[in-house]
Amino acid sequence: MRTYRSLRYLGAVALAGAAAASLAAPAGKEIYQGTCIACHGANGKGVLPGVPDFTSAKSPLKAPDAVVLKRIKQGYQSPGSPMAMPPKGGSPSLTDADLKAVLAYLRKSFER
Ligand code: HEC
C-alpha cells in the first residue's frame, strides 16, 4: 500500500514537472508558427525569394544539427542569396533549448 501511494506521488510530481517544462520552453511547433512561418511558410517550402525549401532534396536540413543550429542562432546568408536568415529568426529571446525544439520540429515536419 505504501509503495502504491508513493508511486502515485511520483507520478504527480512527474506530471507537474512536465507541465512546468512546457510552460518554460514553448514547443517547437509554437516557435515555428510564431517566428519562422512568415518566411518559411506553413509547408516549409519558403514563401520569399532566397528562402530554402526544407522539403527538397537539397534541403539545408541535410546538414548536421550543430551546423543548422549555429546558422539559426547566428543568422546565415549563402553566397549570392537575395536575402539573409536573421539571427534566431529575428526573435532574440529564443533560448538554445527553444532553437533545439524548433529544429526538432523542422526535422519531424519537413525532412524527407
Ligand atoms: C525574415 C525571414 C526569415 C525568418 C523570420 C526566418 N528565416 Fe530561416 N531563412 C531565411 C532565409 C532568407 C534563409 C536562406 C538564407 C541563405 O541561404 O542565404 C533562411 C535559412 C534558414 C535555414 C537554413 C540555413 C542553412 O543552413 O542554409 C534554417 C534551418 C532556417 N532558416 C530556420 C529558421 C527558423 C528555425 C526560424 C524561426 C526561428 C527562421 N528560420 C526564421 C529567412 C527567414
Backbone and ligand atoms as CSV (ligand in chain L), in Angstrom:
chain,resi,resn,atom,element,x,y,z
A,1,MET,N,N,0.833,-1.209,0.000
A,1,MET,CA,C,0.000,0.000,0.000
A,1,MET,C,C,0.863,1.252,0.000
A,2,ARG,N,N,1.856,1.230,0.849
A,2,ARG,CA,C,2.759,2.385,0.904
A,2,ARG,C,C,3.423,2.634,-0.441
A,3,THR,N,N,3.911,1.532,-1.024
A,3,THR,CA,C,4.607,1.651,-2.304
A,3,THR,C,C,3.674,2.262,-3.347
A,4,TYR,N,N,2.465,1.776,-3.351
A,4,TYR,CA,C,1.484,2.260,-4.314
A,4,TYR,C,C,1.302,3.770,-4.177
A,5,ARG,N,N,1.168,4.184,-2.914
A,5,ARG,CA,C,0.965,5.622,-2.686
A,5,ARG,C,C,2.138,6.438,-3.164
A,6,SER,N,N,3.347,5.963,-2.854
A,6,SER,CA,C,4.476,6.802,-3.228
A,6,SER,C,C,4.654,6.804,-4.748
A,7,LEU,N,N,4.247,5.704,-5.398
A,7,LEU,CA,C,4.314,5.714,-6.863
A,7,LEU,C,C,3.359,6.759,-7.425
A,8,ARG,N,N,2.185,6.825,-6.820
A,8,ARG,CA,C,1.221,7.823,-7.302
A,8,ARG,C,C,1.781,9.218,-7.101
A,9,TYR,N,N,2.435,9.408,-5.960
A,9,TYR,CA,C,3.019,10.715,-5.682
A,9,TYR,C,C,4.073,11.053,-6.744
A,10,LEU,N,N,4.930,10.078,-7.025
A,10,LEU,CA,C,5.970,10.305,-8.041
A,10,LEU,C,C,5.343,10.659,-9.382
A,11,GLY,N,N,4.263,9.967,-9.711
A,11,GLY,CA,C,3.581,10.252,-10.967
A,11,GLY,C,C,3.104,11.696,-11.022
A,12,ALA,N,N,2.537,12.154,-9.906
A,12,ALA,CA,C,2.022,13.523,-9.861
A,12,ALA,C,C,3.157,14.521,-10.007
A,13,VAL,N,N,4.279,14.225,-9.361
A,13,VAL,CA,C,5.430,15.126,-9.453
A,13,VAL,C,C,5.927,15.187,-10.892
A,14,ALA,N,N,5.987,14.005,-11.541
A,14,ALA,CA,C,6.474,13.961,-12.916
A,14,ALA,C,C,5.550,14.768,-13.824
A,15,LEU,N,N,4.253,14.625,-13.614
A,15,LEU,CA,C,3.297,15.372,-14.439
A,15,LEU,C,C,3.457,16.867,-14.231
A,16,ALA,N,N,3.581,17.270,-12.968
A,16,ALA,CA,C,3.738,18.693,-12.675
A,16,ALA,C,C,5.021,19.201,-13.326
A,17,GLY,N,N,6.076,18.403,-13.272
A,17,GLY,CA,C,7.351,18.798,-13.870
A,17,GLY,C,C,7.204,18.991,-15.361
A,18,ALA,N,N,6.506,18.077,-16.012
A,18,ALA,CA,C,6.333,18.174,-17.461
A,18,ALA,C,C,5.542,19.429,-17.804
A,19,ALA,N,N,4.516,19.731,-17.011
A,19,ALA,CA,C,3.719,20.920,-17.274
A,19,ALA,C,C,4.575,22.169,-17.118
A,20,ALA,N,N,5.403,22.209,-16.074
A,20,ALA,CA,C,6.258,23.367,-15.844
A,20,ALA,C,C,7.241,23.517,-17.003
A,21,ALA,N,N,7.809,22.393,-17.452
A,21,ALA,CA,C,8.786,22.457,-18.533
A,21,ALA,C,C,8.128,22.987,-19.799
A,22,SER,N,N,6.892,22.580,-20.046
A,22,SER,CA,C,6.289,23.031,-21.289
A,22,SER,C,C,5.902,24.506,-21.198
A,23,LEU,N,N,5.686,24.999,-19.992
A,23,LEU,CA,C,5.450,26.433,-19.838
A,23,LEU,C,C,6.719,27.218,-20.089
A,24,ALA,N,N,7.836,26.696,-19.547
A,24,ALA,CA,C,9.105,27.411,-19.655
A,24,ALA,C,C,9.612,27.396,-21.089
A,25,ALA,N,N,9.476,26.260,-21.768
A,25,ALA,CA,C,10.018,26.140,-23.112
A,25,ALA,C,C,8.900,25.812,-24.084
A,26,PRO,N,N,8.487,26.778,-24.876
A,26,PRO,CA,C,7.420,26.511,-25.829
A,26,PRO,C,C,7.823,25.416,-26.803
A,27,ALA,N,N,6.863,24.651,-27.266
A,27,ALA,CA,C,7.153,23.572,-28.197
A,27,ALA,C,C,7.655,24.143,-29.518
A,28,GLY,N,N,8.441,23.315,-30.222
A,28,GLY,CA,C,8.997,23.730,-31.499
A,28,GLY,C,C,7.939,24.250,-32.462
A,29,LYS,N,N,6.794,23.593,-32.442
A,29,LYS,CA,C,5.724,23.992,-33.355
A,29,LYS,C,C,5.259,25.428,-33.095
A,30,GLU,N,N,5.103,25.766,-31.797
A,30,GLU,CA,C,4.658,27.125,-31.468
A,30,GLU,C,C,5.700,28.157,-31.877
A,31,ILE,N,N,6.965,27.805,-31.679
A,31,ILE,CA,C,8.028,28.741,-32.058
A,31,ILE,C,C,8.011,28.929,-33.575
A,32,TYR,N,N,7.884,27.818,-34.281
A,32,TYR,CA,C,7.861,27.910,-35.747
A,32,TYR,C,C,6.705,28.802,-36.197
A,33,GLN,N,N,5.539,28.561,-35.619
A,33,GLN,CA,C,4.369,29.314,-36.051
A,33,GLN,C,C,4.430,30.771,-35.620
A,34,GLY,N,N,5.144,31.041,-34.526
A,34,GLY,CA,C,5.249,32.423,-34.054
A,34,GLY,C,C,6.327,33.212,-34.778
A,35,THR,N,N,7.420,32.548,-35.157
A,35,THR,CA,C,8.595,33.290,-35.623
A,35,THR,C,C,9.025,32.959,-37.043
A,36,CYS,N,N,8.977,31.705,-37.415
A,36,CYS,CA,C,9.644,31.261,-38.640
A,36,CYS,C,C,8.693,31.216,-39.839
A,37,ILE,N,N,7.428,31.038,-39.563
A,37,ILE,CA,C,6.462,30.745,-40.614
A,37,ILE,C,C,6.331,31.892,-41.624
A,38,ALA,N,N,6.603,33.129,-41.161
A,38,ALA,CA,C,6.437,34.295,-42.031
A,38,ALA,C,C,7.289,34.158,-43.290
A,39,CYS,N,N,8.479,33.592,-43.145
A,39,CYS,CA,C,9.366,33.443,-44.303
A,39,CYS,C,C,9.407,31.999,-44.817
A,40,HIS,N,N,9.308,31.040,-43.896
A,40,HIS,CA,C,9.484,29.643,-44.298
A,40,HIS,C,C,8.177,28.958,-44.699
A,41,GLY,N,N,7.048,29.561,-44.311
A,41,GLY,CA,C,5.752,29.034,-44.754
A,41,GLY,C,C,5.280,27.835,-43.961
A,42,ALA,N,N,3.971,27.623,-43.965
A,42,ALA,CA,C,3.376,26.523,-43.197
A,42,ALA,C,C,3.863,25.172,-43.695
A,43,ASN,N,N,4.198,25.092,-44.990
A,43,ASN,CA,C,4.639,23.792,-45.533
A,43,ASN,C,C,6.166,23.669,-45.615
A,44,GLY,N,N,6.898,24.672,-45.093
A,44,GLY,CA,C,8.361,24.592,-45.049
A,44,GLY,C,C,9.039,24.797,-46.391
A,45,LYS,N,N,8.277,25.191,-47.395
A,45,LYS,CA,C,8.879,25.344,-48.725
A,45,LYS,C,C,9.425,26.743,-48.967
A,46,GLY,N,N,9.124,27.679,-48.059
A,46,GLY,CA,C,9.622,29.042,-48.221
A,46,GLY,C,C,8.643,29.889,-49.012
A,47,VAL,N,N,8.398,31.112,-48.530
A,47,VAL,CA,C,7.410,31.960,-49.195
A,47,VAL,C,C,8.034,33.207,-49.810
A,48,LEU,N,N,9.342,33.389,-49.664
A,48,LEU,CA,C,10.003,34.572,-50.229
A,48,LEU,C,C,11.217,34.118,-51.029
A,49,PRO,N,N,11.639,34.930,-52.011
A,49,PRO,CA,C,12.822,34.547,-52.788
A,49,PRO,C,C,14.038,34.405,-51.869
A,50,GLY,N,N,14.789,33.347,-52.078
A,50,GLY,CA,C,16.006,33.140,-51.288
A,50,GLY,C,C,15.790,32.241,-50.083
A,51,VAL,N,N,14.550,31.963,-49.743
A,51,VAL,CA,C,14.278,31.084,-48.603
A,51,VAL,C,C,14.314,29.631,-49.094
A,52,PRO,N,N,15.118,28.788,-48.456
A,52,PRO,CA,C,15.260,27.414,-48.950
A,52,PRO,C,C,14.014,26.570,-48.714
A,53,ASP,N,N,13.859,25.546,-49.547
A,53,ASP,CA,C,12.768,24.582,-49.406
A,53,ASP,C,C,13.253,23.449,-48.493
A,54,PHE,N,N,12.699,23.406,-47.278
A,54,PHE,CA,C,13.133,22.374,-46.314
A,54,PHE,C,C,12.765,20.968,-46.783
A,55,THR,N,N,11.811,20.869,-47.710
A,55,THR,CA,C,11.337,19.537,-48.107
A,55,THR,C,C,12.073,19.007,-49.350
A,56,SER,N,N,12.954,19.825,-49.934
A,56,SER,CA,C,13.583,19.418,-51.195
A,56,SER,C,C,14.770,18.489,-50.954
A,57,ALA,N,N,15.248,17.911,-52.040
A,57,ALA,CA,C,16.416,17.042,-51.955
A,57,ALA,C,C,17.652,17.829,-51.528
A,58,LYS,N,N,17.640,19.142,-51.795
A,58,LYS,CA,C,18.794,19.971,-51.421
A,58,LYS,C,C,18.548,20.710,-50.107
A,59,SER,N,N,17.614,20.248,-49.312
A,59,SER,CA,C,17.266,20.921,-48.065
A,59,SER,C,C,18.484,21.158,-47.177
A,60,PRO,N,N,18.579,22.367,-46.604
A,60,PRO,CA,C,19.664,22.616,-45.654
A,60,PRO,C,C,19.562,21.734,-44.411
A,61,LEU,N,N,18.425,21.084,-44.210
A,61,LEU,CA,C,18.278,20.185,-43.052
A,61,LEU,C,C,19.121,18.922,-43.208
A,62,LYS,N,N,19.704,18.710,-44.390
A,62,LYS,CA,C,20.609,17.563,-44.559
A,62,LYS,C,C,21.880,17.742,-43.729
A,63,ALA,N,N,22.195,18.982,-43.369
A,63,ALA,CA,C,23.400,19.247,-42.564
A,63,ALA,C,C,23.182,18.759,-41.129
A,64,PRO,N,N,24.285,18.475,-40.414
A,64,PRO,CA,C,24.147,18.013,-39.020
A,64,PRO,C,C,23.550,19.087,-38.100
A,65,ASP,N,N,22.956,18.646,-37.004
A,65,ASP,CA,C,22.331,19.564,-36.046
A,65,ASP,C,C,23.214,20.757,-35.694
A,66,ALA,N,N,24.488,20.499,-35.397
A,66,ALA,CA,C,25.360,21.571,-34.906
A,66,ALA,C,C,25.460,22.694,-35.941
A,67,VAL,N,N,25.546,22.315,-37.213
A,67,VAL,CA,C,25.673,23.309,-38.290
A,67,VAL,C,C,24.372,24.104,-38.415
A,68,VAL,N,N,23.265,23.384,-38.445
A,68,VAL,CA,C,21.979,24.052,-38.649
A,68,VAL,C,C,21.667,24.954,-37.448
A,69,LEU,N,N,21.929,24.455,-36.245
A,69,LEU,CA,C,21.640,25.255,-35.040
A,69,LEU,C,C,22.457,26.543,-35.034
A,70,LYS,N,N,23.712,26.441,-35.445
A,70,LYS,CA,C,24.566,27.628,-35.463
A,70,LYS,C,C,24.013,28.663,-36.442
A,71,ARG,N,N,23.548,28.189,-37.582
A,71,ARG,CA,C,23.028,29.126,-38.590
A,71,ARG,C,C,21.721,29.756,-38.136
A,72,ILE,N,N,20.891,28.986,-37.435
A,72,ILE,CA,C,19.649,29.566,-36.918
A,72,ILE,C,C,19.996,30.617,-35.859
A,73,LYS,N,N,20.966,30.281,-35.006
A,73,LYS,CA,C,21.293,31.163,-33.886
A,73,LYS,C,C,21.968,32.459,-34.347
A,74,GLN,N,N,22.927,32.314,-35.261
A,74,GLN,CA,C,23.747,33.477,-35.623
A,74,GLN,C,C,23.260,34.161,-36.892
A,75,GLY,N,N,22.320,33.541,-37.556
A,75,GLY,CA,C,21.904,34.063,-38.859
A,75,GLY,C,C,22.806,33.491,-39.921
A,76,TYR,N,N,22.364,33.611,-41.178
A,76,TYR,CA,C,23.120,32.960,-42.232
A,76,TYR,C,C,22.742,33.540,-43.580
A,77,GLN,N,N,23.757,33.746,-44.425
A,77,GLN,CA,C,23.464,34.121,-45.806
A,77,GLN,C,C,24.412,33.360,-46.716
A,78,SER,N,N,23.852,32.599,-47.628
A,78,SER,CA,C,24.702,31.846,-48.543
A,78,SER,C,C,25.122,32.760,-49.692
A,79,PRO,N,N,26.245,32.437,-50.344
A,79,PRO,CA,C,26.761,33.302,-51.401
A,79,PRO,C,C,25.705,33.550,-52.482
A,80,GLY,N,N,25.508,34.810,-52.827
A,80,GLY,CA,C,24.586,35.158,-53.905
A,80,GLY,C,C,23.116,35.151,-53.509
A,81,SER,N,N,22.825,34.818,-52.271
A,81,SER,CA,C,21.423,34.747,-51.855
A,81,SER,C,C,20.819,36.150,-51.742
A,82,PRO,N,N,19.581,36.351,-52.223
A,82,PRO,CA,C,18.957,37.668,-52.181
A,82,PRO,C,C,18.535,38.095,-50.770
A,83,MET,N,N,18.562,37.171,-49.836
A,83,MET,CA,C,18.037,37.516,-48.511
A,83,MET,C,C,18.744,36.660,-47.464
A,84,ALA,N,N,18.989,37.249,-46.286
A,84,ALA,CA,C,19.650,36.510,-45.216
A,84,ALA,C,C,18.631,35.947,-44.230
A,85,MET,N,N,19.006,34.832,-43.608
A,85,MET,CA,C,18.275,34.312,-42.455
A,85,MET,C,C,18.685,35.162,-41.259
A,86,PRO,N,N,17.724,35.871,-40.607
A,86,PRO,CA,C,18.117,36.713,-39.458
A,86,PRO,C,C,18.472,35.856,-38.239
A,87,PRO,N,N,19.407,36.313,-37.402
A,87,PRO,CA,C,19.733,35.549,-36.192
A,87,PRO,C,C,18.472,35.230,-35.393
A,88,LYS,N,N,18.324,33.956,-35.029
A,88,LYS,CA,C,17.161,33.465,-34.280
A,88,LYS,C,C,15.844,33.836,-34.958
A,89,GLY,N,N,15.886,34.003,-36.264
A,89,GLY,CA,C,14.675,34.352,-36.997
A,89,GLY,C,C,14.134,35.720,-36.605
A,90,GLY,N,N,14.978,36.548,-35.946
A,90,GLY,CA,C,14.533,37.874,-35.537
A,90,GLY,C,C,13.865,37.899,-34.171
A,91,SER,N,N,13.929,36.772,-33.438
A,91,SER,CA,C,13.375,36.736,-32.069
A,91,SER,C,C,14.491,36.499,-31.062
A,92,PRO,N,N,15.160,37.574,-30.608
A,92,PRO,CA,C,16.349,37.421,-29.760
A,92,PRO,C,C,16.073,36.693,-28.443
A,93,SER,N,N,14.812,36.631,-28.010
A,93,SER,CA,C,14.535,35.991,-26.719
A,93,SER,C,C,14.562,34.466,-26.798
A,94,LEU,N,N,14.659,33.887,-27.989
A,94,LEU,CA,C,14.687,32.420,-28.083
A,94,LEU,C,C,15.977,31.881,-27.462
A,95,THR,N,N,15.830,30.850,-26.626
A,95,THR,CA,C,16.985,30.243,-25.954
A,95,THR,C,C,17.544,29.104,-26.815
A,96,ASP,N,N,18.697,28.579,-26.389
A,96,ASP,CA,C,19.267,27.433,-27.108
A,96,ASP,C,C,18.281,26.258,-27.094
A,97,ALA,N,N,17.590,26.068,-25.964
A,97,ALA,CA,C,16.617,24.973,-25.879
A,97,ALA,C,C,15.468,25.199,-26.871
A,98,ASP,N,N,15.051,26.451,-27.015
A,98,ASP,CA,C,13.999,26.773,-27.990
A,98,ASP,C,C,14.467,26.433,-29.408
A,99,LEU,N,N,15.720,26.782,-29.700
A,99,LEU,CA,C,16.232,26.537,-31.054
A,99,LEU,C,C,16.316,25.041,-31.319
A,100,LYS,N,N,16.718,24.278,-30.303
A,100,LYS,CA,C,16.745,22.814,-30.466
A,100,LYS,C,C,15.342,22.282,-30.718
A,101,ALA,N,N,14.383,22.820,-29.971
A,101,ALA,CA,C,12.996,22.352,-30.120
A,101,ALA,C,C,12.474,22.673,-31.520
A,102,VAL,N,N,12.800,23.863,-32.013
A,102,VAL,CA,C,12.279,24.234,-33.329
A,102,VAL,C,C,12.984,23.424,-34.419
A,103,LEU,N,N,14.263,23.114,-34.222
A,103,LEU,CA,C,14.951,22.268,-35.210
A,103,LEU,C,C,14.342,20.859,-35.223
A,104,ALA,N,N,14.036,20.335,-34.050
A,104,ALA,CA,C,13.399,19.011,-33.993
A,104,ALA,C,C,12.066,19.054,-34.749
A,105,TYR,N,N,11.351,20.162,-34.585
A,105,TYR,CA,C,10.074,20.307,-35.303
A,105,TYR,C,C,10.301,20.360,-36.814
A,106,LEU,N,N,11.326,21.091,-37.256
A,106,LEU,CA,C,11.620,21.164,-38.698
A,106,LEU,C,C,11.905,19.767,-39.249
A,107,ARG,N,N,12.737,19.024,-38.501
A,107,ARG,CA,C,13.103,17.688,-38.987
A,107,ARG,C,C,11.879,16.775,-39.041
A,108,LYS,N,N,11.065,16.841,-38.008
A,108,LYS,CA,C,9.904,15.967,-37.935
A,108,LYS,C,C,8.885,16.317,-39.030
A,109,SER,N,N,8.722,17.610,-39.294
A,109,SER,CA,C,7.640,18.038,-40.176
A,109,SER,C,C,8.016,18.088,-41.647
A,110,PHE,N,N,9.277,18.449,-41.945
A,110,PHE,CA,C,9.615,18.776,-43.332
A,110,PHE,C,C,10.696,17.903,-43.948
A,111,GLU,N,N,11.484,17.206,-43.123
A,111,GLU,CA,C,12.613,16.474,-43.685
A,111,GLU,C,C,12.128,15.223,-44.400
A,112,ARG,N,N,12.729,14.955,-45.570
A,112,ARG,CA,C,12.336,13.749,-46.320
A,112,ARG,C,C,13.492,12.779,-46.353
L,1,HEC,C1,C,12.728,37.214,-42.260
L,1,HEC,C2,C,12.622,35.915,-42.875
L,1,HEC,C3,C,13.027,34.694,-42.077
L,1,HEC,C4,C,12.594,34.308,-40.843
L,1,HEC,C5,C,11.614,35.008,-39.914
L,1,HEC,C6,C,13.244,33.046,-40.565
L,1,HEC,N1,N,14.052,32.679,-41.596
L,1,HEC,FE1,FE,15.178,30.993,-41.752
L,1,HEC,N2,N,15.917,31.642,-43.519
L,1,HEC,C7,C,15.541,32.794,-44.172
L,1,HEC,C8,C,16.303,32.915,-45.405
L,1,HEC,C9,C,16.184,34.045,-46.411
L,1,HEC,C10,C,17.165,31.814,-45.455
L,1,HEC,C11,C,18.204,31.486,-46.546
L,1,HEC,C12,C,19.495,32.243,-46.277
L,1,HEC,C13,C,20.541,31.975,-47.330
L,1,HEC,O1,O,20.713,30.813,-47.716
L,1,HEC,O2,O,21.187,32.929,-47.752
L,1,HEC,C14,C,16.880,31.016,-44.264
L,1,HEC,C15,C,17.511,29.832,-43.961
L,1,HEC,C16,C,17.182,29.035,-42.899
L,1,HEC,C17,C,17.776,27.748,-42.631
L,1,HEC,C18,C,18.834,27.063,-43.484
L,1,HEC,C19,C,20.219,27.556,-43.137
L,1,HEC,C20,C,21.246,26.840,-43.988
L,1,HEC,O3,O,21.977,26.037,-43.430
L,1,HEC,O4,O,21.276,27.061,-45.210
L,1,HEC,C21,C,17.194,27.266,-41.499
L,1,HEC,C22,C,17.480,25.929,-40.831
L,1,HEC,C23,C,16.267,28.255,-41.041
L,1,HEC,N3,N,16.280,29.320,-41.903
L,1,HEC,C24,C,15.496,28.137,-39.909
L,1,HEC,C25,C,14.678,29.145,-39.411
L,1,HEC,C26,C,13.994,29.072,-38.151
L,1,HEC,C27,C,14.043,27.882,-37.219
L,1,HEC,C28,C,13.325,30.245,-37.993
L,1,HEC,C29,C,12.479,30.677,-36.816
L,1,HEC,C30,C,13.117,30.639,-35.515
L,1,HEC,C31,C,13.582,31.047,-39.168
L,1,HEC,N4,N,14.398,30.348,-39.997
L,1,HEC,C32,C,13.056,32.323,-39.400
L,1,HEC,C33,C,14.602,33.699,-43.763
L,1,HEC,C34,C,13.949,33.670,-42.549
